[in-house]
Amino acid sequence: MKIDRLRIFLVSLTPIILAGCISAQPFPEGVNVAQPVSPPVVRAPKVGQEWVYQVRNVFNQEILDTVTERVVSVGSEIRIERSGLNAGQLPDEIQSSWGIIMQDPHWNPTQIFQKGIPLWPEQFQVGWSRFYNTRYQVLNYPDANYYWGLSMAGAAWEQIQVPAGKFLAFHYHNEMPSFESNDVFRMTSYRQEDVWLAPEIGRWVIRRGYGRYLMLGDFWTEAHWEDYLQWELISWR
């Protein structure tokens, strides 16, 4: 019931209330292309690979930071070191194998999963979908764990332009409907994002997402926002 009510709220109420705030903010649009006969293979990780992103506030288009993500180890785990021009050193991303995330710093706070989950679709097929669930701990707080569910669906193959150039990307959509927050005062939490993964670079070229949540005593019209951010690739190697 909570999931259904929250989805109705986000789909029907949010556009009405926030039309004046976000309607002018462009949603990334690529050129749809046909499903490749043989989908491209995601580039394998190597130490020294690097991706640099501009992080933008979707509400007002303000550039908040420039974040560099760099592969620093490949072996029993894949570790990606991260730092921001403004934020300084950021928590690492850790994958158990390429594309299976164990420590995810993209959402706040950083999550450490008990069982790894995919970072991108298992099949680069339009219409493919799957639901995953696991539990997570918050970085530096190992004494509690929380439910996490992820619905992932393939949307389209697109040619898309970003500051780093033009890429063939697989666009997929993630929803985290009614996950459990480490904030005990949250009654319901929801997140969603759209990701454009470019197999040739082994990473996304755009990632855009937000979260909403209710605190104790809130009405649906009072749902709070987490950050609404868009990451755009400006360079890679």
C-alpha positions in Angstrom: 0.0 0.0 0.0 2.8 2.4 0.9 4.6 1.7 -2.4 1.4 2.2 -4.5 0.4 5.4 -2.7 3.9 6.8 -3.1 4.1 6.1 -6.8 0.7 7.7 -7.3 1.9 10.8 -5.4 5.2 11.0 -7.4 3.6 10.5 -10.8 0.4 12.6 -10.4 1.1 15.2 -7.8 4.8 16.1 -8.3 4.4 17.5 -11.8 1.6 19.8 -10.7 3.2 21.2 -7.6 6.7 21.6 -9.2 5.8 22.5 -12.7 7.1 26.0 -12.3 10.3 24.8 -10.7 11.5 22.0 -12.9 9.6 22.1 -16.1 12.3 24.3 -17.7 15.1 22.0 -16.8 15.9 19.8 -19.8 15.7 16.0 -19.6 18.6 14.5 -21.5 17.5 13.5 -25.0 19.5 11.3 -27.3 18.7 10.0 -30.7 17.1 6.5 -30.6 19.0 3.9 -32.5 18.1 0.3 -33.4 18.9 -2.5 -31.0 22.5 -3.7 -32.0 22.6 -7.2 -33.4 25.5 -7.9 -31.0 25.3 -5.5 -28.0 28.7 -3.9 -27.3 30.8 -5.3 -24.5 31.4 -3.1 -21.5 35.1 -2.0 -21.4 37.0 -4.0 -18.8 38.5 -2.1 -15.8 42.2 -1.3 -15.6 44.2 0.7 -13.1 44.4 4.3 -14.3 41.1 4.5 -16.1 39.4 7.8 -15.2 36.1 9.6 -15.7 35.5 13.2 -14.8 31.9 14.5 -14.2 30.2 17.8 -13.8 27.6 17.5 -11.1 24.6 19.8 -11.6 21.6 20.8 -9.5 18.6 20.0 -11.8 16.4 22.5 -10.1 18.5 25.6 -11.0 21.2 24.2 -13.3 23.9 25.3 -10.8 27.2 23.4 -11.2 27.9 22.0 -7.7 31.2 20.2 -8.2 33.5 18.5 -10.6 34.2 14.9 -9.6 37.0 12.6 -10.7 36.6 8.9 -10.5 39.7 6.7 -11.0 40.3 3.0 -10.9 43.1 2.4 -8.4 42.9 -1.4 -7.9 41.7 -4.4 -9.9 41.8 -7.9 -8.4 39.8 -9.5 -5.6 37.8 -6.3 -5.8 37.7 -3.2 -8.1 38.2 0.0 -6.2 37.3 3.4 -7.7 38.8 6.4 -5.9 36.7 9.6 -6.0 37.4 13.3 -5.3 35.6 16.6 -5.9 37.1 20.0 -6.6 34.8 21.4 -4.0 34.1 18.4 -1.8 37.6 17.0 -1.6 38.2 13.3 -1.0 35.0 11.3 -1.3 34.2 7.7 -0.3 35.4 5.0 -2.7 33.2 2.9 -4.9 33.9 -0.8 -4.5 32.8 -3.6 -6.9 33.3 -7.3 -6.1 33.5 -8.0 -9.9 33.0 -5.6 -12.8 29.5 -4.2 -12.7 28.5 -5.7 -9.3 28.5 -3.0 -6.6 29.4 -3.6 -3.0 30.1 -0.1 -1.7 28.0 2.5 -3.4 28.8 6.2 -2.7 26.4 7.6 -5.3 23.5 8.1 -2.8 23.9 9.8 0.5 24.9 8.2 2.9 27.3 5.7 1.3 25.9 2.2 1.3 27.7 -1.1 1.9 25.6 -4.0 0.6 25.5 -7.4 2.2 25.0 -8.9 -1.2 26.3 -7.2 -4.4 23.8 -5.9 -6.9 24.3 -5.0 -10.6 25.3 -1.4 -11.6 23.9 -1.9 -15.1 21.4 -4.3 -16.8 22.4 -8.0 -17.1 21.2 -7.8 -20.7 21.4 -4.7 -22.9 18.0 -5.3 -24.4 15.2 -2.8 -24.7 12.3 -4.0 -22.5 14.5 -6.1 -20.2 13.7 -5.7 -16.5 14.5 -7.2 -13.2 14.1 -6.6 -9.5 16.9 -7.1 -6.9 16.8 -6.8 -3.1 19.5 -6.9 -0.5 20.3 -5.2 2.8 22.9 -2.5 3.4 24.9 -0.9 6.1 25.9 2.8 6.3 29.6 3.5 5.9 31.2 3.7 9.4 28.0 2.5 11.1 28.2 -1.3 11.1 25.8 -2.1 13.8 22.6 -1.8 11.8 21.4 -2.9 8.4 18.4 -1.8 6.2 16.3 -3.1 3.3 17.2 -2.1 -0.2 15.2 -2.9 -3.3 16.1 -2.0 -6.9 13.9 -2.2 -10.0 16.0 -1.9 -13.2 14.6 -1.7 -16.7 16.2 -1.2 -20.1 14.7 1.8 -22.0 16.5 2.5 -25.3 19.8 2.6 -27.2 20.6 6.2 -27.9 23.3 8.3 -29.5 23.8 11.1 -26.9 25.9 14.2 -26.7 27.7 15.3 -23.5 30.6 17.7 -22.9 33.1 14.7 -23.4 31.7 14.0 -26.9 29.0 11.8 -28.6 28.5 8.2 -27.4 26.4 5.2 -28.1 24.7 4.6 -24.8 22.2 2.2 -23.3 19.5 4.2 -21.4 18.0 2.3 -18.4 15.8 3.4 -15.5 16.2 2.5 -11.8 13.6 2.8 -9.1 14.1 2.1 -5.4 10.5 2.0 -4.2 10.0 2.2 -0.4 13.6 1.3 0.7 14.4 1.4 4.4 16.4 4.6 5.4 18.9 4.7 8.2 17.0 7.9 9.4 14.6 6.5 11.9 12.3 9.5 11.4 11.6 8.7 7.8 8.4 6.8 7.3 8.6 6.2 3.5 11.5 6.7 1.1 11.6 6.6 -2.7 14.4 7.1 -5.2 14.6 6.9 -9.0 17.2 7.7 -11.7 17.9 7.5 -15.4 21.3 6.3 -16.5 23.0 6.4 -19.9 25.8 3.8 -19.9 28.4 3.9 -22.7 30.0 0.4 -23.0 33.0 1.8 -24.8 34.1 3.7 -21.7 32.9 1.3 -19.1 30.9 3.9 -17.3 27.9 6.2 -17.6 28.0 9.4 -19.6 24.9 10.8 -17.8 23.3 9.8 -14.5 20.3 11.8 -13.3 18.2 11.0 -10.2 16.4 12.2 -7.1 14.8 11.0 -3.9 11.6 11.9 -2.0 10.6 10.9 1.6 8.0 11.4 4.3 8.7 12.2 7.9 6.5 11.2 10.8 3.3 13.2 10.6 3.8 14.5 7.0 1.1 14.5 4.4 1.7 13.5 0.8 1.8 17.2 -0.3 4.7 17.7 2.2 7.1 15.1 0.8 10.7 16.2 1.2 13.3 16.2 -1.5 16.7 14.7 -1.4 19.2 16.2 -3.9 18.1 16.2 -7.6 21.4 15.8 -9.4 22.7 15.2 -12.9 26.2 13.9 -13.6 27.6 14.6 -17.1 30.9 13.3 -18.4 33.4 16.0 -19.3 36.5 13.8 -19.9 37.7 10.2 -19.7 40.7 8.0 -20.4 
